[in-house]
Amino acid sequence: MLALTVLAAALRFGTLDVQSAWLDESATIVLVRRGLGGMLSHLSASESTPPLYYTLVWAWTKVFGTGVIGFRSFSALVGTLTVPVMYLAGRRISPRVGCWAAALTAVNPAMYYYSQEARAYVLLILFSAVAIVFWGRALDSGDRRALGWWTAMSILALLTHYFAVFLFIPEAVLLVRRLGLRRVRLPIGAIVVTGVALLPLAASERQSGKGNWIEDSSLLSRAAEAPKQFLVGLYGPQEIVTALVTGLLAAGTVALIVYRAGAHERELARQLATVAAAAVLVPLLLAFSHIFDAFDGRNVIAGWVPCALVVAIGIAGTGAPRVGFAAGVGICLVSLIVVLGIDTKPAYQRDDWRAVARGLPAHASGTVVVTPENGMLPLGIYVSGLEQTGSSSVLTREVEFVALRVRQTGRAPSAAVVPRSPPVGFHPAGIVRTETYAISRFVAPRPIGTSTSELRRMTSEAGSEVLIRH
């Protein structure tokens, strides 16, 4: 377990600066840089999650700085700590199951991804895993101290992300069935009170429209994307092949539980599978019924925790140890190959706004930069003096059109497309093209008034932003 924790730390901290900060991370950075008061007052307008993660990372950056590495180092530490916690969760069955749970956590591409992202998901995963540790102990023995810790961790998870409720509900139901309502009514009541207290904030964030992009996308594609993300992460080379291989190996471990495991192992796996199913299927059913649609692989990522524990039981179960061992090694090898592929192929990484900033001319005051939708936020992390114009026209001698490569599920990303023909009065001054972005540059002999709507029409994307550098 110690070796696996060191491996996880090396993977997470050793490559912390390989990828650029992208849109969602830049939203976190800009929000936290406002200071504690400003951050909390702008939370509902900027985010769709509770305040705990932002408060903790605000305190963290007071020591480690407000640069991208300062933010990500908090996530890397949290992601590393999740490995020994998963060992403790698996040790409820046996130390071997604990070690395999830790191994899956250390190398899984999704766990690796969220451990390097300045967002709340990795903290949700940690609190959910700790809650499952104490939930298992309370379920087995009815220990009051374990119930207390389960309550505390569930509250912290709920203060980190609203979707923690979908793990709390099945855990609470199983506790009531095992221990009776009288013994667990106070712990459950404390968590329910916390949830009720969060409802006004959740409603305010919902009204801000920050999560509308989820409902605007295909629910079928989101439903297919979630299990793929659990297996091989958000995006990577040959993701259909790697997801298929990993999925077959994981399914094989579940079959070992069904047909070869002992009664005790099957019962514990059934409990965890119940929690995992509720964590993923309940929000999916709510989305299908149009009651509440916020289903997304990111939002249900805490469901990975019980899923991984079920797979670890299949790997380390007593029914077929050699077959299980081979499946576990196969899953870990594929996971490491995916992580290595992402780290060495920039096209499969986060949007590379850092490289875009380097590709723009230095000291180009007065230059107009046309970016994809919401481009100002991440580009502003690396380029100072950017301002989004609300005018119908801009006066400038230079226009830069920026485009990013486009991800395609199951296929290699498509190349960035930028205008080749200049705006009226300008002439081409070159195109910079890389694996992750493209910039086309146009200049004029003197400042020319140019319509911002015309500049937007020249791009291949809806919602393009026109920015001015000062």
N, C-alpha and C positions, 0 to 999 in steps of 0.2 A: 504494500500500500504506500509506503514511503517512497519507493522508487517510482511508482506511478504518479505520485504527487509532484515529485521533482520533474518527471517527464512533462506533465501538464504545465508546470511553471515555465519550463524551458521553451515549450511550444508557444505559449501565450506571450511571455515577456520578450522572448528572443526575436519575434517578428512583429512587435507591436507597431512599428512605424513603416511596415512594408506598404500598407494601403493608405490611400488618401481618406480624409474625412468626407462623408457624403451628406446628402440633404438632411436626414433625420438627426445625425450626429451634430451637424451645424446648428440645428434648432436647439439642441441641448446646450451647446456651448454658448450660443448667444443669450439664451434664457438665464443660465447660471451666472454669466458675466454681469448681469444687471445688479447683482448683490442680492442678499437674502430677501429683503423686503420687496424689491422690484420683481424678483423671481416669483415669489408667492403670489403677488398681485396680478402678474401676467400669465400665471399657469393655465387658467381655464381658456385663455385666448390662444395659447401656444401649443398645448399638449392635450392628450386624451387619457392621461393616467393620473393617479394620486401623487401626493407630493413627497413621499418618503425618499425615493431614489435621488431626487434633485436636491433635497436637503442634505443628504449624506455626501453626495458628490460635491456640493458647494463647500462643505467643511473640508473634504479631502483636498480640493484644489487650493485651499488656503495654505496648505503645506507643499503640495507638489506642482502648483502652478496651473494656469488656465489655458495652457497650450493643449493641443490634441493629445499628446502623450500623457499630460497630467490627468485628463479625463479618462483616457483608456486604461491607465494603470490601475485605477479603481476597479474597473470591470475585470481586468486580468487577475487581480488578487481575488476577487469574489469567485471568478470562474475556477481558479486553482483550489480554493477552499471547498468548492463543491465536490471535488474528487474524494477526499477523506470522508465527507458527509455521506456520499453514496456508498462508500465502504461500510459505514455504520448502518445504513439502511439495509444493505444486503446481508450484513452479519446476523441480522435477525433470523435468517435461514441457516447460514453457515459462513465461516470465514472465506471459503472458496467463492461463494456467491458474492460476498462483499468485495473481494479482489476483482472479480470479473465486472461487477457494477462500476468500480473505480476505473478499470481499464477502458470500458466503453465510454465513460465520461471524459477521460483524458484525451481520447483521440477522435471522438465524434465530430464531424465537420460543423454541425450546428452549434454544439457546445463551444467549439473553438471560435466560431464566428462571433457569437454573442459575448464571449470573453474578451473580444477586442473591439467592442463597439460601445460608444458613449451613450447607451440607452438603458432602460430599466429592466430589460428582459433577463439578464444574467442574475440580477438580484432576486427577481421573482423565482427563478430556478433554484437558487440557493435556499431561500426561505421555504419553498415548497418541499425541497428535499429534507431539510431539517424537520419540518412538520411531519413528514412521513416517518422519519426515524422514531419520533415520540408517539405518533399515532399507532405505529406497530407495537410499541411497548405497552401502551395503554390498552390496546385491543387484546394483547396476550395476558396481561396481568391485572388490568384495572387500576394500575398504580396512579394515585392522585397527583404525584409530582409529574409523571409523564403526561397526564391530562393537562396540567397547568402549562407545561412547555409546549404541548401541541397547540393550546389556545394562543399562547404568545406568538408562536411562529406563524400560525394562520392569520393572526391579526397583522403581523408585519408583512406577510405576503399580500394581504388584501390592501394594505396601505401602499404597496408597491405597484400593484396592477389589479384592476377590477376582476379580471378573469380568474384570479385565485379562488373566487367563489365556486367555480365549477370543480375544483378539487375538494374544497371544504364540504360541499353538500354530500357527495358519496361517502367521504370519510365519516361525517357526522352520522349518517344513516347506519353505517356498519357499526359504529360505536354504540348507538342506541340499541341495535339488535343484540349486540353482545353483552352490554353492561346494563341496559335499561335506561329509560329516560331520566329517572330521578338522579342517577349518578353523573350524568353528563349535561344536565339542563343548564347549569351555571356556566361551564365552559362554552357550550354552544351559544347561550344567550349573550355572552360577552362578545363573541365574534359577530353575531347578528346585529348587536347594537353598533359596533364599528361600521358594519356595512350600511346601516341606516344613516349613520352620521355622514357617510361619504356620498349619499344620494344627491344632495344639492350640488356638490362639486361635479359629480358625474353628469347630472342633467345640464349644468352650465357648459361643460366641455362638449357635450353632445350637440347642444344648440349652436356652438361656434362653427360647426361644419368641418372640423379638422379630419374627421373620420369618414367623410362622404365618399372619398376615393374608394373605400372598401366596397360599399354598396354599388358603386358605378361599375365595378369589375365583375366578371362572370363568377357566380357562385360555384359552378361546376369546376372551373379551373382552380379556384381556391381550395375546393374540397380535395382535388387531386394533388395539389401542391403541398398540402400539409404533411401527409405521410412521406412524400419524397424529401421534404425538409428534415423530418425526423431521422431519416436514413442517411442522407448524404449532404445535408445542408441546403443553403438557399440557391446556390448557383455554382456550377463547376464543370470542368471538361467531362464529356461523355456521361452526363448525369443520368440519362435513361438507363444506360448499361450498368453503371455503378449502383443505381438505386435498385435495379432488378436483381443484381447479384446479392446485394446486402439484404434486400427484402426476402429473397428465397432462403438465405442463411438464417435470418431471424425467424421466418416461418418454420424452418426446420427445428429450431430450438423450442418453439411453442409445441410442435408435434411431439418432441421428446417429453415435454411435461405431461401432455395428454396421455401418451401411450406407455411411457417408461418410468415416470417419476413416482415417488412414494406418495401416500395419501396426504402427509403433512405438507410436502412441497406443493402438491396440487392445490391444496386449500389456500396456502399463502399466495400462490400465483393467481388464484381466482379472486382473492381480495384486491390485489394490486390491479388486475385486469379490469375489475369493476370501476375502480377509481379512474384508470386511464380512459376507459370507454366513456364515462360520464364527462370527463374533462374535455374530450374532443367532440363527442356526438351530441351532447346537450346544446352547446352553442351552434352546432351545425343544424340541428333540428329547429332551433329558434330562428335561424336565418332562412331555412326553407319555408317556414310557416309565416315569414314576414313579420313576426312579432318583434324581433330585434336582430339586426344583421350587422355584426362586427366580426364575423368569422374570418380568420386569417391565420396562416401558419405561425406568424409571430405571436399573435394573441393567445394561441392554445399551446405554446411551446412548453409550458410547465407540465403538460401531459406526457412529455418525453420521460420524465422522471420515473413514474410507475411503469411505463413501457420498457425502459431500460432494465429495470429490476426484474420484470418478467423474463426478458431475454437472458439475463444473467442466471436466473434460476434454471432455465433450460440448458445453458452452457455447462453449469457446474453441478447439475443434478446428479443423483446417484444412479439413475437408470442406465445411462449410456455415456460414461465419462469421456471415452475417447472420441466418440462422434461429436459430443458437445464441445470438447476442447478444440477440435478441428474447425467447427463452425465459429467459435469465438475468435480463433486466430484469423480466420478468413474475414470476419467483419472488421476486426481491428486493422488488418492489412489494407483492405479497401478504403477504410476511413483515412489512414495515413497517406495513401496514394492520392486521394481527393484533396487533402489538405496541402500536400506538396505541389499538386498540380495548380491549385489556386495561387499559392505563394509565388510560383515561377511563371505564371501566365497572367499578365496584367489585364487582359481582356475579360477574365473571369472574376476580377476583383470589384470592389466598390467603385462607383463613378469617380474618375480620377481628376477631381477639381484641382488638386495640387499641381499636377502636370499641366493643366490648362493655364494656371496662373503663371507657370514658368514659360509657357509658350507665348504669352501676351508680351508686347513690347514694354520695356521698363520705362518709367518716368514719362508716360504718355498722357499727360493731363489734357482733358478735353476730348479724349477719344471716346467714341460710342462703341459699346460692346453689346451685341445681341446674343442672348443665351437661351437655352431651353427653359421651359416653365420652372419657376422657383429657383432659377440659377443664381440669383444674387446672394442668397443665404449661404450656400457652401462656398461659392467663389469669394465671398467677402471674408471668409476665414483666412484666406491666403493673399488677398489683394485689398489694400486699404483704399479708402476714398471712393468707393463705389456708391452710386445713388441711382435709384430707379426713377426715371422721369415720368411725370404725368402729363407732359405737354404733348400736343399733337404733332410737333416738329422739333428737330434738334439742329443746332448749328455746329458743324464739326468739319475737320479736314481728314478724319480717318475713322473708318468703321471696321470693326472686327466681328465676324460671325463665328460663334462657337457651337459645336455639335459634339455629342458623345456617342460612343458605340451603343448599339441597342441589343439588350439581352433577348434571347429567344429560347424558351424552355425546350430542352432536348436537342438543341442545335447550337452551332458555334455562333457567337454574337455577330451581328451585321455591322459593317463599317459605318463610321460617322459620315453624314452627308451635309455639306455646306454649300452655299451658293457659289457659283463660278462667275456669273454675270454681275457686273457692278451696278450699284444704284446710279441714277442719273447724275452726271457730272463727276463721277469717280472713275478711277481705272484700277485694274487688278495690281496688287503689290506682292502677291505670293500666297501659297497655301501651305500650311504646316499640317502634316497628317501622320498620326501614330496609330498604334494598336488600340488605343483607348479614346482618342478624341481627334478632332480636326478643327483648324482655324483658317478661315479665309479672310484676307486683309485687303481693303480697298482704300485708296488715298485720293485726295483732290489737291489741286495747286493752291487753293484758298478755301476758307470756311464756306460751306454750302448748307443752306437750310434743307433738311430732308424730312419727309413725312415719317413719323414713327409707325403708322399703320402700314406704309409701304415696306419698311424694313421688316416688319413681322411677316408680311405676305411672302417675302423672299425666302423665308425659312421653310423647312419641310415639316415643322411641328406646330401644333396648335398651342396657344398660350405663351409664345415666346416673350421674353422680357427685354426691354431696351434700357440699358444702363449707361451712365455717364461717369467717367473717371475724373476725379478732381485732384 
